[in-house]
Structure formats: structure tokens, C-alpha cells
């Protein structure tokens, strides 16, 4: 029973970290119908920023600056790589996103010399607490709490502010919202910034558990978060969260199965097999709405 609780807590924690990344994917898709393939690399950059800033600044200041600088990075990426292609074919924007992804990876490789970097130990989050006889890091316990707080705050932003109303209008009908006087460029920039801030928060929790940061570390969590967004119904924030939690728990259970079964190597493959199944049987995901084509 203690082992099951440990596995369940770990799975919820991993799923919560995927969810914070997946929300960025689903928000950008809801506005632009774009899969932002650079999002996982923004997550990686947030980890590297935390390492470099913590070496010369007090940790609380460094973590606050991680959030701010990641938001600034997202703003500049959107304005430099996506805004000039606003009226271009969707494939052009997707290729630009892939280019940004490789640019971030190669820049990180140049700066770090491709050497693995060690994430700083964060007091309290890295401390251990015993739950039902099982030693667990505080980061594992606080991840679902922080996820709930951030999702509630995001929901309030979307439902109760002018910016949120504009985001909902743009997601429903891009052209009509523009004709109604909504500043499309500002709405899109805010969407990128909010998604990247959540990814930065996820990076702090993720690298507290997995303390090695490499230039390509964002690729796999980014892809799993994308699968979570598709599984839950891309464009749906609750769907992204639920999809990420399911993937995190299932992945952790597979890794925790007896070594004699020798199936832990398939924990990553399970995520992508799930994507294939979802696309075959329910392409819109759990909470996705079926799109209607305008004639």
C-alpha cells in the first residue's frame, strides 16, 4: 500500500508538470490553430536561466527573474518568428516554430558547451517528508496544489477580464474579432506569455526532481505535454490538465512495474501509442469540440 501511494503521488506530480507545459500548447492552438513546437525548448531555457541566475543572485530573486525573463523570451519569439507570418499559410508558421526550436537548442548548446548542467537545490521543495510511511519530496506534494492554483487563476483571467474576453473572442472567430476592434497582436502576445510563464513554473518543479539540464531536455517533456493536450482535446484547458495527469500516472505505473517484467523501457512509447489510439478513435480528444468548416 505504501508503495502504491508513492507511485500515485509521483505520477500525479509528473502529470502536473506536464500539465503546466500542455496548457501553453492548448492556449496557443486555441488562438492561432498553431502547434508551437518551440514550447518545450522555452521550458528548457527556463531551466538554464534558473541555473545561471542562482549562481550569482539569491535564490528567491533568481526564481522570480526566471518567470520574468521567460515571459520576455516568449514575447520576443512571438513578435520575431510568428507575427510576420500572420497572413502566411499555416505550414509556414509551423516551419518557423520548428526553426525557433532548433535555434534555442543550438544557442543553449553553444552557451553550455553541450555539458549537462546541474539545477540548484531549492530549499523546502527539495526537502523530504514522510507520507504514509513513504519518503516524498515537498515538490511532489506541492505540484498538484500549485497546478490547481494556477489553473484557477488562469480560468479567472479568461472568464473575468477584458483580456480574457478578447482571448475567447479570438479563439471563436479570428477575423470577426479583428473586425470588432480587438487588438489581435496584443491578445496573441499575452497568450504566448501566459503559456510560457506556466512552463517556467513547471520547469522549477520538474528540475527539482530531475536536476540535470541539457540543451535537448525540453524535447521529450514537450512532446508528452503535446500528447496530453491532444488527448484531452487540444484547445481545452481542463482537457490538457486531465490528459497530462492520466499520462503522468500511467507512465509512472509502467516504470514501477516489477523489473522481471522488463516493460519500464516502454514508458515513453506508451505515451505516443496513446496518441495514435486517440487520433484513430477520437481525433478531437476527450473534451475537444468538433470543428465545423465554413463554406
NORKA-V158991 format. One record per residue. N is the residue number from 0. SS is DSSP state (H for helix, E for strand, L for the rest). PHI is phi in radians with two decimals (none if undefined). Layout:
n:ss:phi
N:SS:PHI
N:SS:PHI
//
This chain:
n:ss:phi
0:L:none
1:H:-1.08
2:H:-1.13
3:H:-1.09
4:H:-1.09
5:H:-1.08
6:H:-1.14
7:H:-1.12
8:H:-1.09
9:H:-1.11
10:H:-1.15
11:H:-1.13
12:H:-1.12
13:H:-1.08
14:H:-1.08
15:H:-1.12
16:H:-1.20
17:H:-1.09
18:H:-1.10
19:H:-1.11
20:H:-1.38
21:H:-1.09
22:H:-1.07
23:H:-1.09
24:H:-1.04
25:H:-1.25
26:H:-1.19
27:H:-1.13
28:H:-1.13
29:H:-1.09
30:H:-1.56
31:H:-1.85
32:L:0.97
33:L:-2.17
34:L:-1.55
35:L:-1.44
36:L:-1.17
37:L:-1.48
38:H:-1.11
39:H:-1.11
40:H:-1.36
41:H:-1.10
42:H:-1.02
43:H:-1.12
44:H:-1.08
45:H:-1.04
46:H:-1.12
47:H:-1.16
48:H:-1.04
49:H:-1.06
50:H:-1.16
51:H:-1.22
52:H:-1.23
53:H:-1.19
54:L:-1.29
55:L:-2.26
56:L:-2.22
57:L:-1.00
58:H:-0.99
59:H:-1.05
60:H:-1.15
61:H:-1.07
62:H:-1.16
63:H:-1.12
64:H:-1.20
65:H:-1.01
66:H:-1.10
67:H:-1.13
68:H:-1.20
69:H:-1.16
70:H:-1.10
71:H:-1.11
72:H:-1.04
73:H:-1.06
74:H:-1.08
75:H:-1.21
76:H:-1.08
77:H:-1.11
78:H:-1.24
79:H:-1.51
80:H:-1.82
81:H:-1.97
82:H:-1.05
83:H:-1.09
84:H:-1.83
85:L:-1.00
86:L:-1.77
87:L:-1.41
88:L:-1.00
89:H:-1.04
90:H:-1.07
91:H:-1.11
92:H:-1.17
93:H:-1.13
94:H:-1.11
95:H:-1.07
96:H:-1.09
97:H:-1.13
98:H:-1.08
99:H:-1.08
100:H:-1.02
101:H:-1.21
102:H:-1.07
103:H:-1.12
104:H:-1.11
105:H:-1.25
106:H:-1.12
107:H:-1.11
108:H:-1.11
109:H:-1.13
110:H:-1.25
111:H:-1.57
112:L:1.23
113:L:1.11
114:L:-1.56
115:L:-1.05
116:E:-1.88
117:E:-1.68
118:L:-1.27
119:L:-1.15
120:L:-1.37
121:L:-1.68
122:L:-0.95
123:L:1.31
124:L:-1.07
125:L:-1.53
126:L:-1.23
127:E:-1.86
128:E:-2.23
129:E:-1.69
130:E:-2.07
131:L:0.91
132:L:1.40
133:E:-2.01
134:E:-1.20
135:E:-2.44
136:E:-1.25
137:H:-1.06
138:H:-1.05
139:H:-1.14
140:H:-1.29
141:H:-1.46
142:H:-1.01
143:H:-1.12
144:H:-1.17
145:H:-1.11
146:H:-1.02
147:H:-1.08
148:H:-1.09
149:H:-1.19
150:H:-1.17
151:H:-1.10
152:H:-1.09
153:H:-1.15
154:H:-1.09
155:H:-1.13
156:H:-1.04
157:H:-1.27
158:H:-1.63
159:H:-2.19
160:L:-2.19
161:H:-1.13
162:H:-1.09
163:H:-1.11
164:H:-1.09
165:H:-1.13
166:H:-1.09
167:H:-1.15
168:H:-1.14
169:H:-1.13
170:H:-1.16
171:H:-1.37
172:L:-2.68
173:H:-1.04
174:H:-1.17
175:H:-1.12
176:H:-1.05
177:H:-1.17
178:H:-1.17
179:L:-1.43
180:L:1.67
181:L:-1.28
182:L:-1.37
183:H:-1.01
184:H:-1.08
185:H:-1.16
186:H:-1.10
187:H:-1.14
188:H:-1.08
189:H:-1.08
190:H:-1.08
191:H:-1.10
192:H:-1.13
193:H:-1.09
194:H:-1.07
195:H:-1.27
196:H:-1.10
197:H:-1.13
198:H:-1.11
199:H:-1.12
200:H:-1.09
201:H:-1.11
202:H:-1.14
203:H:-1.08
204:H:-1.23
205:H:-1.11
206:H:-1.39
207:H:-1.19
208:H:-1.55
209:L:-2.04
210:L:-1.47
211:E:-1.69
212:E:-2.03
213:L:-2.17
214:L:-1.06
215:L:-1.86
216:L:-1.15
217:H:-1.37
218:H:-1.12
219:H:-1.22
220:H:-1.02
221:H:-1.12
222:H:-1.16
223:H:-1.16
224:H:-1.15
225:H:-1.09
226:H:-1.06
227:H:-1.07
228:H:-1.13
229:H:-1.19
230:H:-1.06
231:H:-1.36
232:L:1.93
233:L:-1.08
234:L:1.85
235:L:-1.88
236:H:-1.18
237:H:-1.03
238:H:-1.11
239:H:-1.09
240:H:-1.16
241:H:-1.14
242:H:-1.05
243:H:-1.15
244:H:-1.13
245:H:-1.11
246:H:-1.12
247:H:-1.08
248:H:-1.17
249:H:-1.11
250:H:-1.07
251:H:-1.19
252:H:-1.09
253:H:-1.08
254:H:-1.16
255:H:-1.56
256:L:-1.12
257:L:-0.91
258:H:-1.05
259:H:-1.10
260:H:-1.32
261:L:0.94
262:L:-2.03
263:H:-1.08
264:H:-1.13
265:H:-1.63
266:H:-1.11
267:H:-1.30
268:H:-1.07
269:H:-1.00
270:H:-1.03
271:H:-1.40
272:H:-1.13
273:H:-1.09
274:H:-1.05
275:H:-1.09
276:H:-1.08
277:H:-1.11
278:H:-1.14
279:H:-1.34
280:H:-1.71
281:L:-2.60
282:L:-1.04
283:L:-1.46
284:L:1.40
285:L:-1.13
286:L:-2.07
287:L:-1.25
288:L:-1.69
289:L:-1.21
290:L:-1.36
291:L:-1.87
292:L:-1.43
293:L:-1.51
294:L:-1.73
//
